């Protein structure tokens, strides 16, 4: 396939996105760490540090060069590594906090924004190493700045590991308790059907089926899509879908160019382009405002799930027309604290946890950057995770939960995380409890649709 992109096409795209917050959200290098495995945890840490700093040493400089060359902001440079629970197993250590600290030091040494992969895949069961990693998460999040953690607790093929779900509810509560305003939980996500090539944080890790190192690019532009809709003459929803699809096509072409140029400069294969409408707290860069531009008075009202389904599908179709390398999550994200339109809708009481859960059935991921009262129990958090995982399992899609029980905060309060993580209103959870259900443990069996062979 010929990846050359005409300069006129780039200029057209740049004119389209001017002042509309378009950006390449991240260039992420995935790094395989299997050759770092060692029975001695000190040697393991040394090898991990050397591998990351060697492989990623030119990433930031390359991103800066490409950003200046094409006039497109490249907001983040990130690293994703093989799930540490797999790499550290041979050490027999009873804590992996030192490895998280090594990841933090290595990422800071090369100047990247975040590093992901302090992770475990436990959808069918937990090894000793998996459990060690999960129990290390609270202290790891407390003692590092830019390390992100993820745990996959379910899949369509395996079902949902409720023992892991219960443990993650406890882990999230502990992490919130020992980090300022629960901030550690903003770097921790729980998945069902996690993908191996996700360039976005907090859920990026380098999957087992990937090459030794790979470049994955995440592109975003909610403001561009909203602007295209507002300035179009689309009348029917069919026409709205076409506007979104054509806009997604143009955005994807820019990401394709950046990905292939970065690959050449770094000498690392290009993997995938993830076209995900990832909002920021900036006014004009909101997924909620796209839905409102379609005709909703406020995000969260009746019709929101249908509008989001249209948006998500049109983004995927536009991206697939523009690139043969579309992967990752590719669609629309709905992180409440990172989207000024969703913040406003949540504060107005229209966008609720229930409505967000319904929306996750048709968007790219799940309940993202949700702040709840600090007194929310570990069992309730586990129940929220289980509900979200069930949507992913039954519908054969990725779902996730990134939830922050903010100590000392209650409904009506808000918490400020700053930067891209934004501000989160504290959202109410349901009365009643699921304590007995969660305590049963075991595994929710895989659904019948898992039997496709």
C-alpha positions in Angstrom: 0.0 0.0 0.0 1.3 3.5 -0.9 1.4 5.6 2.3 2.3 8.8 0.5 0.0 11.7 1.4 -0.3 14.8 -0.7 0.7 18.1 0.8 -2.5 19.6 -0.4 -4.4 17.0 1.6 -2.5 17.9 4.7 -3.1 21.6 4.2 -6.8 21.0 3.8 -6.8 19.1 7.0 -4.8 21.7 8.9 -7.2 24.4 7.6 -10.1 22.3 8.8 -8.7 21.8 12.3 -7.4 25.3 12.9 -8.5 26.4 16.4 -10.5 23.3 16.9 -8.2 21.5 19.2 -7.1 18.8 16.8 -4.0 16.9 17.9 -2.1 13.7 17.7 -2.8 12.7 21.3 0.1 10.3 21.6 2.9 8.4 20.0 3.3 5.3 22.1 6.2 2.8 21.8 5.3 -0.7 22.9 8.3 -2.6 24.3 8.6 -6.3 24.9 10.4 -7.1 28.2 10.5 -10.9 28.1 14.3 -10.7 27.5 14.6 -8.9 30.9 13.3 -11.8 32.9 15.6 -12.7 35.8 15.2 -14.6 39.1 17.0 -11.7 40.9 14.7 -8.7 41.2 17.6 -6.3 41.3 19.0 -7.5 38.0 15.4 -7.6 36.6 15.1 -3.9 37.5 18.4 -3.1 35.9 17.5 -4.8 32.7 14.1 -3.2 32.5 15.6 0.3 33.0 18.3 -0.4 30.3 15.7 -1.7 27.8 13.3 1.1 28.1 15.9 3.9 28.1 17.6 2.4 25.0 14.5 1.7 23.0 12.7 5.0 23.8 15.6 7.4 23.9 14.7 9.3 20.8 10.9 9.3 21.1 10.4 12.8 22.5 12.9 14.4 20.1 11.2 12.6 17.1 7.7 13.8 18.2 8.9 17.4 18.6 10.5 17.3 15.1 7.3 15.9 13.5 5.1 18.4 15.3 7.2 21.3 14.1 7.4 19.9 10.5 3.6 19.4 10.1 2.2 22.0 12.5 0.2 19.4 14.3 0.5 19.2 18.1 1.7 15.8 19.4 0.6 16.1 23.0 2.0 13.1 24.6 4.8 10.6 24.1 4.3 7.3 26.0 5.7 3.9 26.6 3.8 0.6 27.1 5.5 -2.5 28.3 4.7 -6.2 28.6 2.4 -6.8 31.6 4.8 -6.8 34.6 3.0 -9.7 36.3 4.4 -11.9 33.5 7.9 -10.4 33.5 8.4 -10.5 37.3 7.0 -14.0 38.0 10.4 -15.6 38.0 11.7 -13.3 40.7 9.4 -14.8 43.3 9.3 -11.4 45.0 6.5 -10.6 47.4 6.1 -7.0 46.1 6.6 -5.4 42.7 6.7 -1.8 43.9 10.4 -1.5 43.1 9.6 -2.4 39.5 7.0 0.3 39.3 9.6 2.7 40.6 12.0 1.5 37.9 9.4 2.1 35.2 8.9 5.6 36.6 12.6 6.4 36.6 13.1 5.1 33.1 10.2 7.0 31.7 11.4 10.2 33.3 14.9 9.7 32.0 13.7 9.7 28.4 11.1 12.5 29.0 7.9 10.7 28.2 4.5 11.6 29.6 3.3 8.3 31.0 4.4 4.6 31.0 1.8 1.8 31.1 2.1 -1.9 31.7 2.1 -2.3 35.5 -0.5 -4.8 34.6 -2.0 -8.3 35.1 -4.3 -10.4 32.9 -6.5 -12.4 35.2 -9.7 -13.0 33.2 -9.7 -16.7 33.8 -7.6 -16.9 37.0 -4.8 -15.4 39.1 -1.3 -16.7 39.4 0.8 -15.9 42.4 2.5 -13.2 40.4 -0.8 -11.7 39.3 -1.9 -11.4 42.8 1.4 -10.0 43.9 1.1 -7.3 41.3 -2.4 -6.4 42.2 -1.6 -6.1 45.9 1.4 -3.9 44.9 -0.8 -1.4 43.0 -1.7 1.0 45.9 1.9 1.6 47.0 3.1 1.6 43.4 0.6 4.4 42.5 1.6 6.3 45.7 5.3 6.1 45.1 5.4 6.9 41.4 4.3 9.8 39.3 3.7 8.7 35.7 3.3 4.9 36.0 -0.2 3.6 34.9 -1.7 0.3 35.9 -4.4 -1.9 34.4 -5.9 -5.3 35.2 -8.0 -7.3 32.8 -10.7 -9.2 34.8 -12.9 -10.6 32.1 -13.4 -11.5 28.5 -16.0 -12.9 26.2 -14.1 -16.1 25.8 -13.3 -16.6 29.5 -16.2 -14.9 31.4 -15.6 -12.7 34.5 -13.2 -13.5 37.3 -15.2 -12.4 40.3 -12.4 -13.1 42.7 -10.3 -10.6 40.8 -13.2 -8.2 40.6 -13.6 -8.3 44.4 -9.8 -7.8 44.9 -9.9 -4.8 42.5 -12.7 -3.2 44.5 -10.5 -3.4 47.6 -7.4 -2.3 45.6 -9.1 0.8 44.3 -10.3 1.7 47.8 -6.8 1.3 49.3 -5.2 3.3 46.4 -7.7 6.2 46.9 -7.0 6.2 50.7 -3.2 6.6 50.4 -3.0 9.0 47.4 -4.0 12.7 47.5 -7.7 13.1 46.6 -7.6 9.5 45.4 -5.4 10.6 42.5 -3.7 7.2 42.2 -7.0 5.7 41.0 -6.8 8.1 37.9 -3.8 6.0 36.8 -5.6 2.6 37.3 -8.1 1.0 35.0 -10.0 -2.3 35.2 -10.8 -4.0 31.8 -12.9 -6.6 30.2 -11.7 -7.6 26.8 -8.5 -5.5 27.0 -6.8 -4.9 23.6 -3.1 -5.5 23.1 -2.3 -2.4 21.0 -4.0 0.4 22.9 -1.8 3.6 22.8 -4.0 5.5 25.4 -3.5 5.6 29.1 -4.1 4.4 31.7 -4.8 1.1 29.9 -1.8 0.7 27.5 0.3 -2.4 27.7 2.4 -4.3 25.2 0.5 -7.5 24.2 1.9 -11.0 23.8 1.1 -11.0 20.1 3.1 -7.9 19.4 6.5 -7.5 17.9 9.6 -6.8 20.0 8.9 -3.1 19.8 6.1 -1.2 17.9 4.8 2.3 17.4 1.1 2.9 18.0 -0.4 6.4 17.4 -3.5 7.9 19.0 -5.3 10.7 17.2 -8.1 12.8 18.6 -10.3 15.7 17.5 -13.7 16.1 19.1 -13.6 19.8 18.4 -13.0 19.2 14.7 -16.0 16.9 14.5 -18.3 19.3 16.3 -17.1 22.2 14.1 -17.8 20.1 11.0 -21.3 19.3 12.2 -22.1 22.9 13.2 -20.9 24.3 9.9 -22.5 21.6 7.7 -26.0 21.7 6.1 -26.8 18.1 7.3 -30.5 17.7 8.1 -31.1 14.0 8.6 -29.1 11.7 10.9 -27.9 9.9 7.7 -26.3 13.1 6.6 -24.9 13.7 10.1 -23.2 10.3 10.0 -21.7 11.2 6.6 -20.2 14.4 7.9 -18.7 12.6 10.9 -17.3 9.8 8.6 -15.6 12.3 6.2 -14.1 14.3 9.1 -12.8 11.1 10.7 -11.2 10.2 7.4 -9.2 13.4 7.2 -8.1 13.2 10.8 -7.0 9.6 10.3 -4.8 10.6 7.3 -2.8 13.0 9.4 -2.3 10.3 12.1 -1.2 7.8 9.4 1.4 10.2 8.1 2.8 10.9 11.6 2.9 7.2 12.4 4.8 6.2 9.4 7.3 9.1 9.6 7.9 8.3 13.3 8.5 4.7 12.4 11.1 5.6 9.8 12.9 8.0 12.1 13.0 5.6 15.1 13.6 2.4 13.1 10.6 0.8 14.9 7.7 -0.8 12.9 4.4 1.1 12.7 1.6 -0.9 14.4 -1.8 0.8 14.5 -3.5 4.1 14.4 -6.1 4.5 17.1 -8.7 7.2 16.0 -10.5 7.9 19.3 -12.4 11.0 20.0 -10.7 11.6 23.4 -11.9 14.9 24.9 -10.0 17.4 27.0 -11.3 19.8 29.6 -10.8 22.7 27.1 -14.0 24.3 25.9 -14.6 23.2 22.3 -12.9 19.8 22.7 -15.9 17.8 24.0 -17.6 14.6 22.9 -20.7 15.7 24.8 -20.9 18.9 22.7 -20.8 16.7 19.5 -23.9 14.8 20.7 -25.6 18.1 21.5 -24.7 19.4 18.0 -26.7 16.4 16.7 -29.8 17.8 18.4 -29.7 16.9 22.1 -30.5 19.8 24.5 -28.0 18.3 27.0 -25.8 15.2 27.0 -27.5 12.5 29.1 -31.0 13.2 28.1 -33.1 10.6 26.2 -31.5 9.9 22.8 -28.0 10.2 24.1 -27.1 6.5 23.7 -28.4 6.5 20.1 -26.5 9.6 19.2 -23.3 8.1 20.7 -23.8 4.9 18.8 -24.1 6.9 15.5 -20.9 8.8 16.4 -18.9 5.8 17.4 -19.8 3.9 14.3 -19.2 6.8 11.9 -15.7 7.4 13.4 -14.8 3.8 12.9 -16.0 3.7 9.3 -14.2 7.0 8.4 -11.0 5.7 10.0 -11.1 2.4 8.2 -11.5 4.1 4.9 -8.4 6.2 5.5 -6.0 3.6 6.9 -5.5 -0.2 6.8 -3.9 0.0 10.2 -6.8 1.2 12.4 -6.7 -0.6 15.7 -6.6 0.0 19.4 -10.0 1.2 20.7 -10.9 3.6 17.9 -14.2 5.3 18.6 -15.5 7.8 21.2 -14.3 8.1 24.8 -16.6 9.4 27.5 -14.3 10.3 30.5 -16.4 12.6 32.7 -13.7 14.7 34.3 -11.9 15.3 31.0 -15.0 16.5 29.0 -16.3 20.0 29.9 -19.7 19.2 28.4 -20.1 16.0 30.5 -18.9 17.9 33.6 -21.7 20.4 33.0 -24.3 17.6 32.3 -23.3 15.7 35.4 -23.4 18.8 37.6 -26.9 19.5 36.3 -28.0 16.0 37.3 -28.8 14.9 33.8 -25.8 12.7 33.1 -25.9 10.0 35.8 -23.9 6.8 36.5 -26.8 4.7 35.1 -26.9 6.7 31.8 -23.1 6.5 31.5 -23.3 2.7 31.9 -25.9 2.5 29.1 -23.7 4.7 26.9 -20.7 2.4 27.4 -22.6 -0.4 25.5 -22.1 1.6 22.3 -18.9 3.6 22.7 -15.2 2.6 22.7 -14.5 1.9 26.4 -16.5 2.3 29.6 -17.0 4.2 32.8 -14.0 6.5 32.7 -12.8 9.1 35.2 -15.9 8.8 37.4 -15.5 10.3 40.9 -17.8 8.9 43.6 -18.2 9.6 47.3 -15.2 8.6 49.5 -17.4 6.4 51.6 -18.4 4.2 48.7 -17.6 0.6 49.7 -15.2 -1.7 48.0 -18.1 -4.1 47.3 -20.0 -1.4 45.6 -17.0 -0.5 43.4 -16.6 -4.2 42.6 -20.3 -4.3 41.6 -19.8 -1.4 39.3 -16.8 -3.2 37.8 -18.8 -6.4 37.4 -21.7 -4.6 35.7 -19.4 -2.9 33.2 -17.5 -6.1 32.5 -20.8 -7.9 31.8 -21.6 -5.4 29.1 -18.2 -6.0 27.5 -18.4 -9.8 27.9 -21.9 -10.1 26.4 -21.3 -7.7 23.6 -17.8 -8.8 22.7 -16.4 -5.4 23.1 -13.8 -3.6 25.4 -15.3 -2.1 28.5 -13.4 -0.6 31.4 -13.8 1.2 34.7 -11.6 4.0 36.0 -13.3 5.2 39.2 -12.1 7.4 42.0 -13.7 7.1 45.4 -12.5 10.5 46.7 -11.7 10.5 50.4 -13.7 13.1 52.3 -15.9 14.1 49.3 -19.6 13.6 48.8 -22.3 14.3 46.2 -22.3 18.0 45.5 -18.5 18.3 45.9 -16.0 18.2 43.1 -12.3 17.3 42.8 -9.7 19.0 40.6 -7.1 16.7 39.1 -5.6 19.3 36.7 -4.1 19.0 33.2 -5.8 16.6 30.8 -7.5 14.8 33.7 -9.6 17.8 34.5 -12.2 18.2 37.2 -14.8 15.7 38.4 -18.1 16.3 40.1 -18.8 13.7 42.7 -21.5 11.4 41.3 -24.0 9.5 43.5 -24.0 5.6 43.5 -27.1 3.5 44.1 -28.6 2.8 47.5 -28.6 -0.8 48.6 -25.6 -3.1 48.3 -24.2 -6.1 46.4 -22.0 -7.3 49.3 -23.3 -10.9 49.3 -23.2 -11.2 45.5 -19.6 -10.0 45.3 -18.4 -12.1 48.2 -19.6 -15.3 46.4 -16.5 -15.1 44.2 -15.9 -17.7 41.5 -16.3 -17.0 37.9 -19.3 -15.8 35.8 -19.1 -18.3 32.9 -18.5 -17.2 29.4 -21.6 -16.5 27.4 -22.8 -18.8 24.6 -21.6 -16.3 22.0 -18.1 -17.2 23.1 -18.4 -20.5 21.3 -17.6 -19.5 17.8 -15.2 -22.2 16.7 
